[in-house]
């Protein structure tokens, strides 16, 4: 995920939807950012479409981030098994 810093107004409306707690508010700049190290690309923050300025976007993913997405997005079936992602809690446990 990425947040367009140019149009972000720092409303923090998307924060409650991130199960990993990756949407952070920068009080100095009054914008929200994504902690890329913790984001598992589950896409849950995009689904409710609560951002009034539509700043959340799915960026092009590298191979590792595609793997994270495949295992964490509950709506995307895995390419080889056709089983949807297993959810963010399981991917969180495998990363530690």
Order of alpha helices (4+ residues) and beta strands (2+ residues): beta-beta-beta-alpha-beta-alpha-alpha
